[in-house]
Amino acid sequence: MLINKVLKTSTFFIVFFIFCSNTGAQNSSKEIDSVSRLLEKNYITGDNNPGLTLKNAIVLYYLSREKKFYPGQVYSIFEEVRIYQLNGDFDAALAKINEGVDMATKQNDYNMICRILLSYHKLLLQLDHLSAAKQILNKCQEYNKLVTIKNDKLVNDIHITVAKAELLTISENFNESTKQEVVRLKKTCLFTMSKNR
C-alpha cells in the first residue's frame, strides 16, 4: 500500500518533470498550456474520469503536433498509453508506445525512452510475457544511465526498482529467497524516496 502511494507520487513528478520543464518552449501556445494544466490537475486531485483524461491527452497530442511542440506531444503519448493500459486496450497502448519511443529516439530523449519503456514493461507483465518484460527492463536501465538530469534519473530509478520487484513477485520460481529480495527492493525504493524529499 505504501509502495502504491510512492508510485502515485512519483508518477506526478514524472508528469511534472516531463512537461513543466518545457512549458516555456517557443512553439508552445495558450491552448497547449491550458490542456496540459487540465492533465496535471488530474494528478493533484486524482484521476476520476479517465475518459476525459484520454480526450484531453488526444487534444494535446494534435495541438502539439500542429505546433511541432515535442514536449507536449510526447507527454500526451505517455498519458494515452497509461489510459489505454488502464482500459485494457493493449493494441492502442502498443501503437502509442512504438510512436513515443520513435519520437523520443529522434530527439535523443533518453529520459522519455526510459519512461515509455517502463510503461511497455508494465504492459508486458499484464500480458504475461515475463521474458520480454525482463529484457525491456534491462533496456530501461541502459537508457536511464544516459539520462543527465539527476531528478529524472532518480524518478526512473524508483520505477525501475519497483518494476524489478513486480517481476520477481510473479516469477515461477518464487521462494523465500525471492521474497527477501522483493522486500529488499521495496525498502530500497522507500529509502530513496524518503532521502530525496
GROMACS elastic network, one bead per residue, 0.5 to 0.9 nm:
[ bonds ]
;  ai    aj funct       b0    kb
    1     4     6  0.51099   500
    1     5     6  0.65163   500
    1     6     6  0.87634   500
    2     5     6  0.50801   500
    2     6     6  0.62405   500
    2     7     6  0.86450   500
    2   190     6  0.84791   500
    3     7     6  0.61187   500
    3     8     6  0.86142   500
    3   162     6  0.81571   500
    3   186     6  0.73244   500
    3   189     6  0.82294   500
    3   190     6  0.74685   500
    4     7     6  0.50235   500
    4     8     6  0.61591   500
    4     9     6  0.85752   500
    5     8     6  0.51354   500
    5     9     6  0.61812   500
    5    10     6  0.85542   500
    6     9     6  0.51634   500
    6    10     6  0.60621   500
    6    11     6  0.84604   500
    6   158     6  0.89890   500
    6   189     6  0.85709   500
    6   190     6  0.75216   500
    6   193     6  0.75775   500
    7    10     6  0.50359   500
    7    11     6  0.58777   500
    7    12     6  0.85504   500
    7   158     6  0.83389   500
    7   159     6  0.74291   500
    7   162     6  0.85026   500
    8    11     6  0.50669   500
    8    12     6  0.64014   500
    8    13     6  0.88403   500
    8    43     6  0.82038   500
    9    12     6  0.52529   500
    9    13     6  0.65594   500
    9    14     6  0.88358   500
    9    43     6  0.85341   500
   10    14     6  0.61528   500
   10    15     6  0.87275   500
   10   155     6  0.64030   500
   10   158     6  0.80733   500
   10   159     6  0.81481   500
   10   193     6  0.87282   500
   11    15     6  0.63953   500
   11    16     6  0.85086   500
   11    43     6  0.81055   500
   11   155     6  0.84040   500
   11   159     6  0.89360   500
   12    15     6  0.52410   500
   12    16     6  0.60462   500
   12    17     6  0.85926   500
   12    40     6  0.78495   500
   12    43     6  0.56551   500
   12    44     6  0.76223   500
   13    17     6  0.58844   500
   13    18     6  0.82398   500
   13   152     6  0.87926   500
   13   155     6  0.76594   500
   14    17     6  0.52877   500
   14    18     6  0.59796   500
   14    19     6  0.85969   500
   14   115     6  0.84685   500
   14   152     6  0.75053   500
   14   155     6  0.69871   500
   14   156     6  0.84861   500
   15    18     6  0.50331   500
   15    19     6  0.61018   500
   15    20     6  0.79369   500
   15    40     6  0.71771   500
   15    43     6  0.84307   500
   15    75     6  0.74389   500
   15    78     6  0.88853   500
   15    79     6  0.88780   500
   16    19     6  0.55837   500
   16    20     6  0.53800   500
   16    21     6  0.75553   500
   16    40     6  0.74043   500
   17    20     6  0.56764   500
   17    21     6  0.56631   500
   17    22     6  0.83097   500
   17   151     6  0.84429   500
   17   152     6  0.71844   500
   18    21     6  0.64058   500
   18    22     6  0.72167   500
   18    71     6  0.70310   500
   18    72     6  0.86594   500
   18    74     6  0.86167   500
   18    75     6  0.65986   500
   18   111     6  0.89506   500
   18   112     6  0.80120   500
   18   152     6  0.87898   500
   19    22     6  0.53791   500
   19    23     6  0.61207   500
   19    36     6  0.78573   500
   19    40     6  0.89677   500
   19    71     6  0.62724   500
   19    72     6  0.68378   500
   19    75     6  0.67668   500
   20    23     6  0.52686   500
   20    24     6  0.81468   500
   21    24     6  0.76628   500
   21    25     6  0.89832   500
   22    25     6  0.56593   500
   22    28     6  0.88103   500
   22    71     6  0.63639   500
   22    72     6  0.84254   500
   23    26     6  0.86238   500
   23    28     6  0.66524   500
   23    29     6  0.89361   500
   23    32     6  0.89285   500
   23    33     6  0.71406   500
   23    71     6  0.79531   500
   23    72     6  0.83291   500
   24    27     6  0.85035   500
   24    28     6  0.69446   500
   25    28     6  0.57020   500
   25    69     6  0.79561   500
   25    71     6  0.87145   500
   26    29     6  0.83171   500
   26    69     6  0.83649   500
   27    64     6  0.83586   500
   27    67     6  0.58536   500
   27    68     6  0.66996   500
   27    69     6  0.54405   500
   27    70     6  0.87893   500
   28    31     6  0.83218   500
   28    32     6  0.63107   500
   28    33     6  0.71585   500
   28    64     6  0.75564   500
   28    67     6  0.70801   500
   28    68     6  0.86420   500
   28    69     6  0.61744   500
   28    72     6  0.81213   500
   29    32     6  0.52179   500
   29    33     6  0.61736   500
   29    34     6  0.85309   500
   29    63     6  0.87675   500
   29    64     6  0.86963   500
   29    67     6  0.80920   500
   30    33     6  0.50479   500
   30    34     6  0.59730   500
   30    35     6  0.86472   500
   31    34     6  0.50798   500
   31    35     6  0.62601   500
   31    36     6  0.85259   500
   31    60     6  0.83490   500
   31    63     6  0.75565   500
   32    35     6  0.53349   500
   32    36     6  0.60441   500
   32    37     6  0.85554   500
   32    59     6  0.86404   500
   32    60     6  0.60652   500
   32    61     6  0.89803   500
   32    63     6  0.63830   500
   32    64     6  0.67153   500
   32    72     6  0.72469   500
   33    36     6  0.51448   500
   33    37     6  0.61304   500
   33    38     6  0.87676   500
   33    60     6  0.89221   500
   33    72     6  0.88027   500
   34    37     6  0.52357   500
   34    38     6  0.65364   500
   34    39     6  0.89800   500
   35    38     6  0.51167   500
   35    39     6  0.64895   500
   35    40     6  0.87655   500
   35    56     6  0.63384   500
   35    57     6  0.78703   500
   35    59     6  0.75735   500
   35    60     6  0.61470   500
   36    39     6  0.50803   500
   36    40     6  0.61547   500
   36    41     6  0.85519   500
   36    56     6  0.80989   500
   36    57     6  0.80954   500
   36    60     6  0.69608   500
   36    72     6  0.76539   500
   36    75     6  0.88329   500
   36    76     6  0.85827   500
   37    41     6  0.60148   500
   37    42     6  0.87871   500
   38    41     6  0.51285   500
   38    42     6  0.67582   500
   38    53     6  0.83033   500
   38    56     6  0.76392   500
   39    42     6  0.53626   500
   39    43     6  0.72899   500
   39    47     6  0.89241   500
   39    53     6  0.65071   500
   39    56     6  0.70185   500
   39    57     6  0.73779   500
   39    79     6  0.86300   500
   40    43     6  0.54608   500
   40    44     6  0.68837   500
   41    44     6  0.51179   500
   41    45     6  0.61051   500
   41    46     6  0.79293   500
   41    47     6  0.85066   500
   42    45     6  0.52659   500
   42    46     6  0.50944   500
   42    48     6  0.77484   500
   42    49     6  0.87096   500
   42    53     6  0.77968   500
   43    46     6  0.52601   500
   43    47     6  0.64415   500
   44    47     6  0.84178   500
   45    48     6  0.83421   500
   46    49     6  0.88931   500
   47    50     6  0.62756   500
   47    53     6  0.75980   500
   48    52     6  0.89470   500
   48    53     6  0.89080   500
   49    52     6  0.54722   500
   49    53     6  0.63735   500
   49    54     6  0.88068   500
   50    54     6  0.60650   500
   50    55     6  0.85428   500
   50    83     6  0.64472   500
   50    86     6  0.85352   500
   50    87     6  0.87401   500
   51    54     6  0.51688   500
   51    55     6  0.62681   500
   51    56     6  0.87202   500
   51    83     6  0.80616   500
   52    56     6  0.61561   500
   52    57     6  0.85273   500
   53    56     6  0.51272   500
   53    57     6  0.60926   500
   53    58     6  0.86334   500
   53    79     6  0.80506   500
   53    80     6  0.84398   500
   53    83     6  0.78315   500
   54    58     6  0.61711   500
   54    59     6  0.86071   500
   54    76     6  0.87855   500
   54    79     6  0.72790   500
   54    80     6  0.59524   500
   54    83     6  0.63787   500
   54    84     6  0.83052   500
   55    58     6  0.52171   500
   55    59     6  0.62873   500
   55    60     6  0.86740   500
   55    80     6  0.89338   500
   56    59     6  0.50197   500
   56    60     6  0.60987   500
   56    61     6  0.85291   500
   56    76     6  0.84164   500
   57    60     6  0.50169   500
   57    61     6  0.60972   500
   57    62     6  0.88333   500
   57    73     6  0.88993   500
   57    75     6  0.81924   500
   57    77     6  0.74156   500
   57    78     6  0.88343   500
   57    79     6  0.62481   500
   57    80     6  0.62323   500
   58    62     6  0.64203   500
   58    63     6  0.86362   500
   58    76     6  0.66718   500
   58    77     6  0.81576   500
   58    79     6  0.89367   500
   58    80     6  0.73336   500
   59    62     6  0.54042   500
   59    63     6  0.61374   500
   59    64     6  0.84624   500
   59    76     6  0.84454   500
   60    63     6  0.51618   500
   60    64     6  0.58829   500
   60    65     6  0.83514   500
   60    72     6  0.65358   500
   60    73     6  0.68089   500
   60    75     6  0.85545   500
   60    76     6  0.60265   500
   61    64     6  0.52622   500
   61    65     6  0.60235   500
   61    66     6  0.86010   500
   61    72     6  0.66712   500
   61    74     6  0.77574   500
   61    75     6  0.81006   500
   61    76     6  0.53102   500
   61    77     6  0.70595   500
   62    66     6  0.60635   500
   62    67     6  0.85842   500
   62    73     6  0.75682   500
   63    66     6  0.52359   500
   63    67     6  0.63644   500
   63    68     6  0.85226   500
   63    69     6  0.83359   500
   63    72     6  0.83317   500
   63    73     6  0.81245   500
   64    67     6  0.50852   500
   64    68     6  0.57534   500
   64    70     6  0.68116   500
   64    71     6  0.79916   500
   64    72     6  0.54287   500
   64    73     6  0.51820   500
   64    74     6  0.89168   500
   64    76     6  0.87731   500
   65    69     6  0.61963   500
   65    70     6  0.74092   500
   65    72     6  0.82024   500
   65    73     6  0.61537   500
   66    69     6  0.77325   500
   67    70     6  0.86751   500
   68    72     6  0.89723   500
   68    73     6  0.81604   500
   69    72     6  0.58184   500
   69    73     6  0.63761   500
   69    74     6  0.88838   500
   70    73     6  0.50592   500
   70    74     6  0.60445   500
   70    75     6  0.83733   500
   70   103     6  0.83293   500
   70   104     6  0.87323   500
   70   107     6  0.85529   500
   71    74     6  0.53990   500
   71    75     6  0.59783   500
   71    76     6  0.85095   500
   72    75     6  0.51226   500
   72    76     6  0.60744   500
   72    77     6  0.86516   500
   73    76     6  0.52109   500
   73    77     6  0.63536   500
   73    78     6  0.87774   500
   73   100     6  0.87174   500
   74    77     6  0.50198   500
   74    78     6  0.62400   500
   74    79     6  0.87074   500
   74    99     6  0.89682   500
   74   100     6  0.61202   500
   74   103     6  0.74083   500
   74   104     6  0.73947   500
   74   112     6  0.78660   500
   75    78     6  0.50535   500
   75    79     6  0.63265   500
   75    80     6  0.86819   500
   75   100     6  0.89529   500
   75   112     6  0.87971   500
   76    79     6  0.50270   500
   76    80     6  0.60937   500
   76    81     6  0.86108   500
   77    80     6  0.50197   500
   77    81     6  0.61548   500
   77    82     6  0.86505   500
   77    96     6  0.60840   500
   77    97     6  0.75273   500
   77    99     6  0.79227   500
   77   100     6  0.61184   500
   77   116     6  0.88039   500
   78    81     6  0.53138   500
   78    82     6  0.64583   500
   78    83     6  0.89787   500
   78    96     6  0.79640   500
   78    97     6  0.78223   500
   78   100     6  0.73707   500
   78   112     6  0.86879   500
   78   115     6  0.82318   500
   78   116     6  0.65325   500
   78   119     6  0.82852   500
   79    82     6  0.51292   500
   79    83     6  0.63650   500
   79    84     6  0.86267   500
   80    83     6  0.52290   500
   80    84     6  0.60085   500
   80    85     6  0.84611   500
   80    92     6  0.86523   500
   80    93     6  0.72199   500
   80    96     6  0.72465   500
   81    84     6  0.51731   500
   81    85     6  0.60579   500
   81    86     6  0.85048   500
   81    90     6  0.87585   500
   81    92     6  0.76264   500
   81    94     6  0.76573   500
   81    95     6  0.87186   500
   81    96     6  0.61055   500
   81    97     6  0.66419   500
   81   116     6  0.83823   500
   81   119     6  0.74056   500
   81   120     6  0.87657   500
   82    85     6  0.52695   500
   82    86     6  0.61826   500
   82    87     6  0.87471   500
   82    93     6  0.76282   500
   82   119     6  0.73828   500
   83    87     6  0.61728   500
   83    88     6  0.85650   500
   83    89     6  0.85408   500
   83    93     6  0.82000   500
   84    87     6  0.50950   500
   84    88     6  0.60983   500
   84    90     6  0.65623   500
   84    91     6  0.85138   500
   84    92     6  0.64135   500
   84    93     6  0.52783   500
   85    89     6  0.58666   500
   85    90     6  0.59704   500
   85    92     6  0.84871   500
   85    93     6  0.60817   500
   85   119     6  0.86774   500
   85   122     6  0.87913   500
   85   123     6  0.68553   500
   85   126     6  0.89127   500
   86    89     6  0.77105   500
   87    90     6  0.83213   500
   88    91     6  0.87817   500
   88    93     6  0.86489   500
   89    92     6  0.56805   500
   89    93     6  0.63463   500
   89    94     6  0.88329   500
   90    94     6  0.59928   500
   90    95     6  0.85349   500
   90   123     6  0.74162   500
   90   127     6  0.87714   500
   91    94     6  0.51693   500
   91    95     6  0.62443   500
   91    96     6  0.87231   500
   92    95     6  0.51357   500
   92    96     6  0.62889   500
   92    97     6  0.86014   500
   93    96     6  0.52026   500
   93    97     6  0.60732   500
   93    98     6  0.86813   500
   93   120     6  0.84292   500
   93   123     6  0.82892   500
   94    98     6  0.61862   500
   94    99     6  0.85760   500
   94   120     6  0.74895   500
   94   123     6  0.83777   500
   95    98     6  0.52749   500
   95    99     6  0.62936   500
   95   100     6  0.86493   500
   96   100     6  0.59266   500
   96   101     6  0.84821   500
   97   100     6  0.50833   500
   97   101     6  0.60810   500
   97   102     6  0.85162   500
   97   116     6  0.63115   500
   97   117     6  0.75136   500
   97   119     6  0.78601   500
   97   120     6  0.67796   500
   98   101     6  0.52869   500
   98   102     6  0.61419   500
   98   103     6  0.85499   500
   98   116     6  0.89336   500
   99   102     6  0.52034   500
   99   103     6  0.60967   500
   99   104     6  0.85867   500
  100   103     6  0.51025   500
  100   104     6  0.60178   500
  100   105     6  0.83779   500
  100   112     6  0.81490   500
  100   113     6  0.75908   500
  100   116     6  0.69001   500
  101   104     6  0.51478   500
  101   105     6  0.58907   500
  101   106     6  0.85934   500
  101   112     6  0.76888   500
  101   113     6  0.54407   500
  101   114     6  0.87428   500
  101   116     6  0.66836   500
  101   117     6  0.76206   500
  102   105     6  0.51217   500
  102   106     6  0.63296   500
  102   107     6  0.88230   500
  102   113     6  0.85367   500
  103   106     6  0.53177   500
  103   107     6  0.65648   500
  103   108     6  0.88135   500
  103   109     6  0.86295   500
  103   113     6  0.88323   500
  104   107     6  0.50474   500
  104   108     6  0.60600   500
  104   110     6  0.71352   500
  104   111     6  0.84888   500
  104   112     6  0.61477   500
  104   113     6  0.58041   500
  105   109     6  0.61180   500
  105   110     6  0.72794   500
  105   112     6  0.87133   500
  105   113     6  0.68487   500
  106   109     6  0.77259   500
  107   110     6  0.85102   500
  108   111     6  0.87796   500
  108   113     6  0.85554   500
  109   112     6  0.56278   500
  109   113     6  0.63586   500
  109   114     6  0.87712   500
  109   147     6  0.81383   500
  110   114     6  0.60700   500
  110   115     6  0.86081   500
  110   143     6  0.55493   500
  110   144     6  0.67719   500
  110   145     6  0.87108   500
  110   146     6  0.62793   500
  110   147     6  0.57417   500
  110   148     6  0.88273   500
  111   114     6  0.52312   500
  111   115     6  0.63375   500
  111   116     6  0.87412   500
  111   143     6  0.71442   500
  111   144     6  0.64529   500
  111   146     6  0.79054   500
  111   147     6  0.55217   500
  111   148     6  0.84314   500
  111   149     6  0.86006   500
  111   152     6  0.69143   500
  111   153     6  0.74584   500
  111   156     6  0.80253   500
  112   116     6  0.59441   500
  112   117     6  0.82726   500
  113   116     6  0.53215   500
  113   117     6  0.60224   500
  113   118     6  0.85407   500
  113   140     6  0.77729   500
  113   143     6  0.70665   500
  113   144     6  0.86788   500
  114   117     6  0.51522   500
  114   118     6  0.61719   500
  114   119     6  0.88556   500
  114   139     6  0.77001   500
  114   141     6  0.75738   500
  114   142     6  0.83932   500
  114   143     6  0.56423   500
  114   144     6  0.60631   500
  114   147     6  0.88317   500
  114   156     6  0.73884   500
  115   119     6  0.65561   500
  115   120     6  0.87530   500
  115   140     6  0.76069   500
  115   144     6  0.88861   500
  115   156     6  0.69686   500
  115   159     6  0.87286   500
  116   119     6  0.50910   500
  116   120     6  0.63602   500
  116   121     6  0.87148   500
  116   140     6  0.89299   500
  117   121     6  0.60642   500
  117   122     6  0.85821   500
  117   136     6  0.66731   500
  117   137     6  0.76414   500
  117   139     6  0.78321   500
  117   140     6  0.62296   500
  118   122     6  0.63588   500
  118   123     6  0.86879   500
  118   136     6  0.76949   500
  118   137     6  0.69580   500
  118   140     6  0.66086   500
  118   156     6  0.86116   500
  118   159     6  0.76324   500
  118   160     6  0.74178   500
  118   163     6  0.79162   500
  119   122     6  0.51067   500
  119   123     6  0.62789   500
  119   124     6  0.86962   500
  120   124     6  0.61572   500
  120   125     6  0.86498   500
  120   133     6  0.79063   500
  120   136     6  0.76118   500
  121   124     6  0.51069   500
  121   125     6  0.63335   500
  121   126     6  0.87565   500
  121   132     6  0.80288   500
  121   134     6  0.77249   500
  121   135     6  0.87417   500
  121   136     6  0.59755   500
  121   137     6  0.63954   500
  121   140     6  0.89316   500
  121   163     6  0.78845   500
  122   125     6  0.51246   500
  122   126     6  0.63675   500
  122   127     6  0.87966   500
  122   133     6  0.75771   500
  122   163     6  0.76941   500
  123   126     6  0.50082   500
  123   127     6  0.63388   500
  123   128     6  0.86418   500
  123   129     6  0.88526   500
  123   133     6  0.83750   500
  124   128     6  0.61116   500
  124   129     6  0.52206   500
  124   130     6  0.69464   500
  124   132     6  0.69839   500
  124   133     6  0.54488   500
  124   136     6  0.89658   500
  125   129     6  0.58337   500
  125   130     6  0.60923   500
  125   132     6  0.87789   500
  125   133     6  0.62891   500
  125   166     6  0.85913   500
  125   167     6  0.75743   500
  125   170     6  0.86755   500
  126   129     6  0.77824   500
  127   130     6  0.84659   500
  128   131     6  0.88646   500
  128   133     6  0.85864   500
  129   132     6  0.56061   500
  129   133     6  0.61282   500
  129   134     6  0.87829   500
  130   134     6  0.61726   500
  130   135     6  0.87365   500
  130   167     6  0.73242   500
  130   170     6  0.84564   500
  130   171     6  0.76546   500
  131   134     6  0.52003   500
  131   135     6  0.64608   500
  131   136     6  0.88180   500
  132   135     6  0.50816   500
  132   136     6  0.62139   500
  132   137     6  0.85909   500
  133   136     6  0.51372   500
  133   137     6  0.61356   500
  133   138     6  0.87043   500
  133   167     6  0.78947   500
  134   137     6  0.50867   500
  134   138     6  0.63885   500
  134   139     6  0.88139   500
  134   164     6  0.83209   500
  134   167     6  0.74444   500
  135   138     6  0.51528   500
  135   139     6  0.64498   500
  135   140     6  0.88113   500
  136   140     6  0.62279   500
  136   141     6  0.87512   500
  137   141     6  0.64220   500
  137   142     6  0.87598   500
  137   160     6  0.71499   500
  137   163     6  0.75872   500
  137   164     6  0.77162   500
  138   141     6  0.51661   500
  138   142     6  0.63776   500
  138   143     6  0.88259   500
  139   143     6  0.62129   500
  139   144     6  0.84845   500
  140   143     6  0.52381   500
  140   144     6  0.60181   500
  140   145     6  0.87104   500
  140   156     6  0.84748   500
  140   160     6  0.74312   500
  141   144     6  0.50400   500
  141   145     6  0.63880   500
  141   156     6  0.85688   500
  141   157     6  0.80402   500
  141   160     6  0.72729   500
  142   145     6  0.53970   500
  142   146     6  0.71126   500
  143   146     6  0.52872   500
  143   147     6  0.68325   500
  144   147     6  0.51323   500
  144   148     6  0.86207   500
  144   152     6  0.87421   500
  144   153     6  0.61087   500
  144   156     6  0.68381   500
  144   157     6  0.76812   500
  145   148     6  0.80452   500
  145   153     6  0.77598   500
  146   153     6  0.88143   500
  147   150     6  0.77182   500
  147   152     6  0.72992   500
  147   153     6  0.59502   500
  148   152     6  0.80172   500
  148   153     6  0.72947   500
  149   152     6  0.54756   500
  149   153     6  0.62491   500
  149   154     6  0.87341   500
  150   153     6  0.51273   500
  150   154     6  0.61393   500
  150   155     6  0.87757   500
  151   154     6  0.50067   500
  151   155     6  0.62763   500
  151   156     6  0.86127   500
  152   155     6  0.52562   500
  152   156     6  0.62421   500
  152   157     6  0.85883   500
  153   156     6  0.50771   500
  153   157     6  0.60628   500
  153   158     6  0.87294   500
  154   158     6  0.63396   500
  154   159     6  0.88159   500
  154   192     6  0.82461   500
  154   193     6  0.88638   500
  154   196     6  0.88231   500
  155   158     6  0.52171   500
  155   159     6  0.64767   500
  155   160     6  0.86677   500
  155   193     6  0.87898   500
  156   159     6  0.51629   500
  156   160     6  0.59972   500
  156   161     6  0.84939   500
  157   160     6  0.50332   500
  157   161     6  0.60460   500
  157   162     6  0.86185   500
  157   189     6  0.83318   500
  157   192     6  0.89794   500
  158   161     6  0.51658   500
  158   162     6  0.63117   500
  158   163     6  0.85927   500
  158   188     6  0.85400   500
  158   189     6  0.55698   500
  158   190     6  0.84882   500
  158   192     6  0.73893   500
  158   193     6  0.77149   500
  159   162     6  0.50962   500
  159   163     6  0.60058   500
  159   164     6  0.85876   500
  159   189     6  0.83240   500
  160   164     6  0.61754   500
  160   165     6  0.86908   500
  161   164     6  0.51432   500
  161   165     6  0.64300   500
  161   166     6  0.87867   500
  161   185     6  0.61493   500
  161   186     6  0.73728   500
  161   188     6  0.78209   500
  161   189     6  0.63923   500
  162   165     6  0.50516   500
  162   166     6  0.62148   500
  162   167     6  0.86328   500
  162   182     6  0.88370   500
  162   185     6  0.70614   500
  162   186     6  0.65910   500
  162   189     6  0.70164   500
  163   166     6  0.50099   500
  163   167     6  0.61258   500
  163   168     6  0.86161   500
  164   167     6  0.51278   500
  164   168     6  0.62559   500
  164   169     6  0.86291   500
  164   182     6  0.80107   500
  164   185     6  0.76407   500
  165   168     6  0.51523   500
  165   169     6  0.61169   500
  165   170     6  0.89189   500
  165   181     6  0.77356   500
  165   183     6  0.79716   500
  165   184     6  0.88397   500
  165   185     6  0.61378   500
  165   186     6  0.69668   500
  166   169     6  0.50352   500
  166   170     6  0.65758   500
  166   171     6  0.87416   500
  166   182     6  0.79110   500
  167   170     6  0.56119   500
  167   171     6  0.62627   500
  168   171     6  0.51196   500
  168   172     6  0.86154   500
  168   173     6  0.85240   500
  168   174     6  0.71341   500
  168   178     6  0.66830   500
  168   179     6  0.80923   500
  168   181     6  0.81690   500
  168   182     6  0.66906   500
  169   172     6  0.87107   500
  169   174     6  0.67214   500
  169   178     6  0.76837   500
  169   179     6  0.74509   500
  169   182     6  0.69989   500
  170   173     6  0.85676   500
  170   174     6  0.72798   500
  171   174     6  0.57367   500
  171   178     6  0.89352   500
  173   178     6  0.78283   500
  174   177     6  0.78757   500
  174   178     6  0.55717   500
  174   179     6  0.69574   500
  175   178     6  0.52173   500
  175   179     6  0.61452   500
  175   180     6  0.87493   500
  176   180     6  0.62674   500
  176   181     6  0.87055   500
  177   180     6  0.51987   500
  177   181     6  0.63806   500
  177   182     6  0.88028   500
  178   181     6  0.50234   500
  178   182     6  0.62368   500
  178   183     6  0.86961   500
  179   182     6  0.51198   500
  179   183     6  0.63233   500
  179   184     6  0.86653   500
  180   183     6  0.50953   500
  180   184     6  0.61488   500
  180   185     6  0.86728   500
  181   185     6  0.61579   500
  181   186     6  0.86209   500
  182   185     6  0.51593   500
  182   186     6  0.62319   500
  182   187     6  0.86182   500
  183   186     6  0.51777   500
  183   187     6  0.61445   500
  183   188     6  0.85721   500
  184   187     6  0.51444   500
  184   188     6  0.61354   500
  184   189     6  0.86557   500
  185   188     6  0.50040   500
  185   189     6  0.62407   500
  185   190     6  0.87538   500
  186   189     6  0.50053   500
  186   190     6  0.62595   500
  186   191     6  0.85361   500
  187   190     6  0.50849   500
  187   191     6  0.59739   500
  187   192     6  0.84763   500
  188   191     6  0.50917   500
  188   192     6  0.60948   500
  188   193     6  0.86370   500
  189   192     6  0.51922   500
  189   193     6  0.62983   500
  189   194     6  0.87427   500
  190   193     6  0.51174   500
  190   194     6  0.61624   500
  190   195     6  0.85040   500
  191   194     6  0.52195   500
  191   195     6  0.59850   500
  191   196     6  0.86030   500
  192   195     6  0.52071   500
  192   196     6  0.62798   500
  192   197     6  0.88328   500
  193   196     6  0.54249   500
  193   197     6  0.63761   500
  194   197     6  0.54954   500
